[in-house]
Amino acid sequence: MGKFTSARAGPGSPVTTTGTTDTFEGGAGFTRDAKSDLFLFAAVNIVGEGAFYEGAGERDRRFRDLVHAATKQDPDWVAAFVPYLRGQMNMRSAAIVMAAESALARRGGTDREPTVPVRKMVASAMLRADEPAEFTAYWKQRTGKATLPGGVQRGIGDAAARLFTERAALKYDGANAQWRMADVVTLAKPTPAAPWQADLFDYLADRRWKRDTVRVTERLPVLTAHRAATARPRAERRAWFLADPDRLRAAGMTWEELSSLGPMDAAAWTAIIPHMGLMALCRNLRNFDEAGVPDEVAAQVTARLSDPEQVRRSRQFPYRFLSAYRAAPSLRWGHALEQALSASTANIPALPGRTLVLVDTSASMLYRVSAKSQVRHVDIGALFGTALAARGCDVDLVGFADGVFRHPLTRGGSVLRQAEEFCKRIGEVGHGTETVAALRRTYDGHDRVVIVSDMQAFAYPGRGLGRGTSVSDAIPAGVPMFGVNTTGYGKASIDTARPHRYEIGGFSDALFRMISLLSRNRTTDWPWEN
């Protein structure tokens, strides 16, 4: 029996390597099966964005190819992955693309007869009211056709009926958008959930096609209040809202719309802050300080940031709170952001024994997560490493590139501050990815090793010396090694066909559920099957 088909001894993960290759940097690498590749890639795939070793177009094509391959092999597996990707891993565009491409792939036939309908899979890819329009736009772009096939049409329609509300219309149905809510209603033909939604659909159509009369009925109280407010002379509107801030909520006003009426000074922020979402609050902390928002209003913000349930509902990646921490100039937000981060990393387990956490600080890890973000892949590694220590784990945190640096951690110290301090040391040890050398220099009888990296190890001990030693061989075979893949390349450094060698991925703390199970010597299925 061959190496990669033999039964695994000990606990196992479903992410599996199938053969050998070279990493992008010439080190010993491994290929994966289609499901494993898709799982790791989807968890970190910001659609339309390039990475250090791959351009945006190349990554998008590879993602589509993997969805088609996995769908042909097991369409129900993909259909089960879609809602997990959107709901637990919080990947918006990747879930939309996966559902659309899987629906396309089914047309070519599958090795197994699917039991999950296309309709259900498509609907499960969308959790926010702007996503049905995104799905429709993607489908049209990919197919070039003027109609939607039955299952796709009904799935988009189900999502629209679930997500389209008065407030969503005011927030997401921008007049300059190429695809509007009315376009979705026209193409997907959703069944209204209630009479008020039928009236909403009429309103959206009237507004989209600039009809002489835009119908707003008494069954649409928010739109009625918004129309009454916007009918007031523009010069008076801001003062009218600020005189009674409850009018902002009643009329479904966003902070962006309020800002179009005049300066966002302390009075304006004070009025609108109670009606802002958590993401909007995080992005405006600096603006609150610069406007001189009073402490009692800031206390409302910190109370919401400190509320675990609000953090959970916001579906924010943990790194968003690091980004907010960096942007906020004053100290009054620090503790609340620390609590928000703690809530967003609730799945990080308290692991027994000693854990070595290696964070790749090489040049490729300095690449930003997306063009719109200032957060880099290395920041995510630093954040997860310090958060793991904050759970009460005995953690040795090490940065590595051509060399290594050991970063001391303070038990009970601020995760955000310590992650920042770690990141200030990037560049101390060069720009290569000498993973094997780093492991050999720093492993000292630890109970497990966690490597946060894009997994593109150099050939050991340097460039041009052949594939050499595998990362998997750098520590004793019985010690669990977890590779946290931040980029999802199709080349792996860790041979997960071997016992005690695992690879996981993602920007949310959902990835740590697998670490927790595997650390207890439990074989795991795919996360949505546990």
Long-range contacts (C-beta under 8 A, 24 or more apart in sequence): 3-497, 4-497, 8-497, 8-498, 8-499, 9-499, 10-499, 10-500, 10-521, 11-499, 11-500, 11-518, 11-521, 11-522, 11-523, 11-524, 12-499, 12-523, 12-524, 13-496, 13-502, 13-503, 13-504, 13-514, 13-518, 13-523, 13-524, 14-39, 14-524, 14-525, 14-526, 15-39, 15-40, 15-496, 15-502, 15-503, 15-504, 16-496, 16-497, 17-492, 17-494, 17-495, 17-496, 17-497, 18-497, 21-491, 22-467, 22-491, 23-455, 23-456, 23-457, 23-458, 23-491, 23-493, 24-53, 24-456, 24-489, 24-491, 25-432, 25-433, 25-456, 25-457, 25-458, 25-459, 25-463, 26-458, 26-459, 26-463, 26-464, 26-466, 26-467, 27-433, 27-435, 27-436, 27-456, 27-457, 27-458, 27-459, 27-460, 27-467, 27-468, 27-471, 27-493, 28-457, 28-459, 28-460, 28-467, 28-468, 28-469, 28-470, 28-471, 28-493, 29-457, 29-467, 29-491, 29-492, 29-493, 30-491, 30-492, 30-493, 30-494, 30-495, 30-496, 30-497, 31-490, 31-491, 31-492, 32-490, 32-492, 32-496, 34-66, 34-69, 34-70, 34-73, 35-70, 35-73, 35-74, 35-77, 36-496, 36-503, 37-66, 37-490, 38-63, 38-66, 38-67, 38-69, 38-70, 38-78, 38-81, 39-81, 39-505, 39-526, 40-485, 40-488, 40-503, 40-504, 40-505, 41-66, 41-488, 41-490, 41-505, 42-81, 42-85, 42-89, 42-91, 42-94, 42-95, 42-98, 42-488, 43-85, 43-89, 43-91, 43-485, 43-488, 43-504, 43-505, 43-506, 43-507, 43-511, 44-485, 44-486, 44-487, 44-488, 44-505, 44-506, 44-507, 45-91, 45-93, 45-94, 45-488, 46-93, 46-94, 46-369, 46-370, 47-93, 47-94, 47-96, 47-97, 48-93, 49-370, 49-371, 51-364, 51-367, 51-454, 51-487, 51-489, 52-363, 52-364, 52-367, 52-454, 52-487, 53-364, 53-454, 53-456, 53-489, 54-489, 60-97, 62-490, 63-94, 63-97, 63-98, 63-101, 64-97, 64-101, 67-97, 67-98, 67-101, 67-102, 67-105, 68-101, 68-102, 68-104, 68-105, 68-108, 70-102, 71-101, 71-102, 71-105, 71-106, 71-110, 72-105, 72-108, 72-109, 72-110, 72-111, 73-110, 73-111, 73-112, 74-110, 74-111, 74-112, 75-102, 75-105, 75-106, 75-110, 75-112, 75-114, 75-116, 76-112, 76-114, 76-115, 76-116, 77-526, 78-102, 78-121, 79-114, 79-116, 79-120, 79-121, 79-124, 80-116, 80-526, 80-528, 80-529, 81-526, 81-528, 82-121, 82-124, 82-125, 83-124, 83-125, 83-528, 84-527, 84-528, 86-124, 86-125, 86-126, 86-127, 87-124, 87-127, 88-508, 88-510, 88-527, 88-528, 89-506, 89-507, 89-508, 89-510, 90-315, 90-316, 90-317, 90-507, 90-508, 92-127, 92-128, 92-131, 92-134, 93-134, 95-125, 95-126, 96-125, 96-126, 96-131, 96-134, 96-135, 96-138, 97-138, 98-125, 99-124, 99-125, 99-135, 99-155, 100-125, 100-135, 100-138, 100-139, 100-142, 100-152, 101-142, 103-149, 103-151, 103-152, 104-142, 104-143, 117-151, 118-149, 118-151, 118-152, 118-155, 119-150, 119-151, 119-152, 119-154, 119-155, 119-158, 120-155, 121-155, 122-151, 122-152, 122-154, 122-155, 122-156, 122-158, 122-159, 123-155, 123-156, 123-158, 123-159, 123-162, 125-159, 126-156, 126-159, 126-163, 127-163, 127-315, 128-163, 128-172, 129-163, 129-164, 129-165, 129-168, 129-169, 129-171, 129-172, 129-181, 130-168, 130-172, 131-159, 131-163, 132-156, 132-159, 132-160, 132-163, 132-164, 132-181, 132-184, 132-188, 133-172, 133-177, 133-179, 133-180, 133-181, 133-183, 133-184, 134-179, 135-159, 136-179, 136-183, 136-184, 136-187, 136-188, 137-178, 137-179, 147-187, 148-187, 148-188, 153-187, 153-188, 153-189, 154-188, 156-184, 156-187, 156-188, 156-190, 157-188, 157-189, 157-190, 157-191, 158-190, 160-184, 160-185, 160-188, 160-190, 161-190, 161-191, 161-192, 161-193, 161-197, 162-193, 164-190, 164-197, 164-200, 164-201, 164-204, 165-200, 166-200, 166-220, 166-221, 166-222, 166-223, 166-252, 167-222, 167-252, 169-200, 169-203, 169-204, 169-223, 170-222, 170-223, 170-226, 170-252, 170-253, 170-254, 170-257, 171-252, 171-254, 173-204, 173-207, 175-207, 180-204, 180-208, 181-208, 182-207, 182-208, 182-209, 183-208, 195-219, 196-220, 221-250, 222-250, 222-251, 222-252, 223-252, 225-250, 225-251, 225-252, 226-251, 226-252, 226-253, 229-253, 234-261, 237-261, 238-262, 238-268, 241-271, 242-267, 242-268, 242-271, 245-270, 245-271, 245-272, 245-274, 248-272, 248-275, 249-274, 249-275, 255-280, 255-284, 264-291, 265-291, 265-292, 266-291, 266-292, 266-293, 266-294, 266-297, 269-293, 269-297, 270-294, 270-297, 273-297, 273-300, 273-301, 274-300, 277-314, 278-304, 278-305, 278-310, 278-311, 278-313, 278-314, 278-316, 279-314, 279-316, 279-320, 281-305, 282-316, 282-320, 282-321, 282-323, 282-324, 282-337, 282-340, 283-324, 283-327, 285-324, 285-327, 285-328, 285-333, 286-327, 286-328, 286-329, 289-328, 289-329, 289-330, 290-329, 295-332, 298-332, 298-333, 301-333, 301-336, 302-332, 302-333, 302-335, 302-336, 303-336, 305-333, 305-336, 305-337, 305-339, 305-340, 306-335, 306-336, 306-339, 306-340, 307-343, 308-343, 308-346, 311-340, 311-343, 311-344, 312-343, 312-344, 316-340, 316-344, 317-344, 317-507, 317-508, 318-344, 318-345, 318-380, 318-383, 318-384, 318-387, 318-507, 318-508, 318-509, 319-369, 319-375, 319-379, 319-380, 319-383, 319-507, 320-344, 321-416, 322-375, 322-379, 322-383, 322-416, 322-419, 322-420, 323-373, 323-374, 323-375, 325-416, 325-420, 326-374, 326-420, 334-414, 334-416, 334-417, 337-416, 338-414, 338-415, 338-416, 341-383, 341-387, 341-415, 341-416, 342-390, 342-415, 344-508, 344-509, 345-384, 345-387, 345-509, 345-512, 346-509, 347-509, 347-510, 347-512, 347-513, 347-516, 348-384, 348-387, 348-388, 348-391, 348-509, 348-512, 349-391, 349-512, 349-515, 349-516, 349-519, 350-391, 350-392, 350-393, 351-388, 351-391, 351-393, 351-447, 351-448, 351-515, 351-516, 351-519, 352-447, 352-519, 353-394, 353-446, 353-447, 353-448, 354-394, 354-395, 354-396, 354-445, 354-446, 354-447, 355-388, 355-393, 355-394, 355-395, 355-396, 355-446, 355-447, 355-448, 355-449, 355-450, 356-395, 356-396, 356-398, 356-442, 356-443, 356-444, 356-446, 356-448, 356-449, 356-450, 357-384, 357-385, 357-388, 357-389, 357-395, 357-396, 357-397, 357-398, 357-449, 357-450, 357-451, 357-452, 358-398, 358-399, 358-400, 358-435, 358-438, 358-439, 358-442, 358-449, 358-450, 358-451, 358-452, 358-453, 359-385, 359-397, 359-398, 359-399, 359-400, 359-422, 359-452, 359-453, 360-400, 360-401, 360-433, 360-435, 360-451, 360-452, 360-453, 360-454, 361-399, 361-400, 361-401, 361-425, 361-426, 361-427, 361-429, 362-400, 362-401, 362-430, 362-431, 362-432, 362-433, 363-401, 363-431, 363-432, 364-433, 364-454, 364-456, 364-487, 365-453, 365-454, 365-486, 366-426, 367-487, 369-507, 377-454, 377-486, 377-487, 378-423, 378-426, 379-419, 379-423, 380-452, 380-486, 380-507, 381-452, 381-453, 381-484, 381-486, 382-419, 382-422, 382-423, 383-415, 383-419, 384-452, 384-484, 385-419, 385-422, 385-450, 385-452, 386-415, 386-418, 386-419, 386-422, 387-415, 387-509, 388-450, 389-418, 390-415, 396-442, 396-444, 396-446, 397-422, 398-438, 398-442, 399-425, 399-426, 399-428, 399-429, 400-429, 400-434, 400-435, 400-438, 400-442, 401-429, 401-430, 401-431, 401-432, 401-433, 401-434, 402-429, 402-430, 402-431, 402-432, 402-434, 403-428, 403-429, 403-430, 403-434, 403-438, 404-429, 404-438, 404-441, 404-442, 405-429, 406-442, 432-458, 432-462, 432-463, 433-457, 433-458, 434-458, 434-460, 434-461, 434-462, 435-471, 435-474, 435-493, 436-460, 436-461, 436-468, 436-469, 436-470, 436-471, 436-473, 436-474, 437-461, 439-471, 439-474, 439-475, 440-474, 443-474, 443-475, 443-479, 446-479, 447-479, 447-480, 448-479, 448-480, 448-481, 448-482, 448-519, 449-475, 449-479, 449-480, 449-481, 449-482, 450-482, 450-484, 450-515, 451-481, 451-482, 451-483, 451-484, 451-494, 452-484, 452-486, 453-483, 453-484, 453-485, 453-486, 453-493, 454-485, 454-486, 454-487, 454-489, 455-483, 455-485, 455-487, 455-489, 455-491, 455-492, 455-493, 455-494, 455-503, 456-489, 456-491, 456-493, 457-493, 470-495, 472-498, 472-501, 480-518, 480-519, 482-515, 482-518, 484-511
